[in-house]
Amino acid sequence: MLTQKLYLVRHGETRLNACRLMQGSSDEPLNESGERQAAALREYFLQQSISFDHAYCSPLRRAIETLNILTDLPHAELHDLREREYGSCEMMPVSSVPPVPYRDYFSAFGGESDEQVFRRMDSAMREILAQPGSRSILVISHGAALRNLLAGWSGIEEAPHTILPNCGAALCIFTDGRLAGISRLYPPQG
């Protein structure tokens, strides 16, 4: 029986996150708070004796910077791990769009639907899980992309494990290629 642990992490905070703007494909670096968040998560992983065989991230700068703080492992940047495309809604205040789930809302503005985001994220994860020697895998992605993936896998739109704060982490366990469980790992739920 093959057990694989997939550690899904949302990148650390950026200036646009702090300003509560729809960041999307904007290539924003981490701010100081985001760097501290990533350092705290790295410390958590060390304290819990969590290590990784492989590491993957979105090609956006905030994800790469988060990964580089979390681990020294060589990594692969996968285009399908990028944040949701918001179309012309990118850079708008989060308060100006409807609450999640968005479903097809952004499609009217040239962005992606929830289903499109889920399909590309699920495909990327299946590719990652198929790599030889992958038992403990670190993946750095984005809030909306991870929410769609986790909601799709669990069948629950809004659960604590589907909405991750900056540098929040979820643990997905796969047994023989089948999802066996999802839980919010960090920050611990109080």
C-alpha positions in Angstrom: 0.0 0.0 0.0 1.4 3.4 -1.1 0.6 6.3 1.2 1.4 9.8 0.0 1.2 13.1 2.0 0.5 16.2 0.0 1.1 19.4 1.9 -0.7 22.2 0.2 0.4 25.7 1.2 -1.0 29.1 0.3 1.8 31.7 -0.3 2.7 34.3 2.3 1.1 37.7 2.4 1.8 40.4 -0.2 1.0 44.1 -0.3 -2.1 43.4 -2.5 -3.3 40.8 0.1 -2.9 43.4 2.8 -4.9 45.9 0.7 -7.6 43.3 0.1 -7.4 43.4 -3.7 -8.1 40.6 -6.1 -4.5 39.7 -6.9 -4.9 37.0 -9.6 -1.9 36.8 -12.0 -0.2 40.0 -10.7 3.3 39.0 -9.9 3.7 40.6 -6.5 6.5 39.7 -4.0 6.0 38.8 -0.4 5.8 41.7 2.0 7.6 41.6 5.4 4.6 40.0 7.1 4.6 37.3 4.3 8.2 36.5 4.9 7.6 36.2 8.7 4.6 33.9 8.0 6.7 31.6 5.8 9.5 31.5 8.4 6.9 30.6 11.1 5.6 27.8 8.9 9.1 26.5 8.2 9.6 26.4 12.0 6.4 24.5 12.4 7.4 21.9 9.8 10.8 21.5 11.6 9.2 21.2 15.0 6.8 18.5 13.7 9.7 16.7 11.9 7.9 17.2 8.5 10.2 16.9 5.6 9.6 16.6 1.8 10.7 14.4 -1.0 9.6 16.8 -3.7 8.6 20.5 -3.9 6.4 22.3 -6.5 5.1 25.8 -6.8 3.2 28.3 -9.0 5.5 30.3 -11.3 4.3 33.5 -9.6 7.0 35.3 -7.5 5.0 35.2 -4.2 4.8 31.4 -4.4 8.4 30.9 -5.3 9.6 33.2 -2.5 7.4 31.3 0.0 8.8 27.9 -1.2 12.4 29.2 -1.0 11.8 30.2 2.7 10.2 26.8 3.5 12.8 24.5 1.9 16.1 24.3 0.2 14.9 21.4 -2.0 15.1 21.9 -5.8 11.6 22.5 -7.1 9.5 22.6 -10.2 7.3 25.5 -11.2 4.1 24.4 -12.7 1.9 26.8 -14.7 -1.3 25.0 -13.6 -0.6 25.9 -9.9 -1.0 29.6 -10.6 -3.8 31.7 -9.1 -7.3 32.0 -10.6 -7.6 34.3 -13.5 -10.0 37.1 -12.6 -10.1 38.8 -16.0 -10.9 42.5 -15.7 -11.8 42.1 -12.0 -8.1 41.7 -11.2 -6.9 44.4 -8.8 -10.5 45.2 -7.7 -11.3 45.3 -4.0 -12.3 41.9 -2.6 -15.4 43.6 -1.2 -16.6 44.5 -4.7 -17.3 40.9 -5.8 -19.8 38.4 -4.4 -18.7 36.0 -1.7 -17.4 32.5 -2.4 -18.3 30.2 -4.1 -17.8 32.3 -7.2 -18.9 29.6 -9.6 -19.0 31.3 -13.1 -18.9 34.9 -11.9 -15.5 35.8 -13.3 -16.2 34.1 -16.7 -18.2 37.2 -17.7 -15.1 39.3 -17.1 -12.7 37.1 -19.0 -11.6 35.1 -16.0 -11.9 31.4 -15.0 -14.9 29.6 -13.5 -14.6 27.5 -10.4 -14.8 24.4 -12.5 -12.0 25.5 -14.8 -9.8 26.3 -11.8 -10.6 22.9 -10.2 -9.9 20.9 -13.4 -6.4 22.4 -13.9 -5.4 22.2 -10.2 -6.7 18.6 -10.0 -4.8 17.7 -13.2 -1.6 19.3 -11.8 -2.0 17.3 -8.5 -2.5 14.0 -10.3 0.7 14.7 -12.3 2.6 15.5 -9.1 1.3 12.4 -7.3 2.4 10.2 -10.2 6.0 11.2 -9.9 8.3 8.3 -8.7 9.4 8.6 -5.0 6.7 11.0 -4.1 5.7 10.2 -0.5 5.9 13.7 1.2 5.2 16.5 -1.3 5.2 20.3 -0.7 3.0 22.4 -3.1 2.9 26.2 -2.9 -0.1 27.8 -4.7 -2.7 30.4 -4.1 -5.9 31.0 -2.1 -8.6 30.8 -4.7 -6.9 28.0 -6.6 -6.4 25.9 -3.4 -10.0 26.6 -2.2 -11.4 25.3 -5.5 -9.2 22.2 -5.4 -10.0 21.4 -1.8 -13.7 22.1 -2.1 -13.8 19.9 -5.2 -12.0 17.1 -3.6 -14.0 17.2 -0.3 -17.4 18.1 -1.8 -17.7 20.9 0.8 -17.7 24.5 -0.5 -16.8 26.3 2.7 -15.1 24.2 5.4 -12.1 25.1 7.5 -9.7 23.1 5.3 -10.8 24.8 2.1 -10.1 28.4 3.0 -6.5 28.9 3.9 -5.0 32.1 5.3 -1.7 33.3 3.9 0.9 30.6 4.7 -1.9 28.3 5.8 -1.4 24.6 5.0 -3.7 21.6 4.4 -2.6 18.0 4.5 -4.1 15.6 1.9 -3.4 11.9 2.4 -3.6 9.6 -0.6 -3.6 5.8 -0.3 -2.8 3.9 -3.6 -3.7 7.1 -5.5 -7.0 7.6 -3.9 -7.8 10.5 -1.6 -8.1 9.2 2.0 -8.4 12.4 4.0 -8.0 16.2 4.1 -7.3 18.3 7.1 -6.2 21.8 8.0 -2.7 21.5 9.3 -1.5 25.1 9.9 -2.4 27.3 11.5 -3.9 24.8 13.9 -7.6 25.3 14.4 -8.5 26.6 17.8 
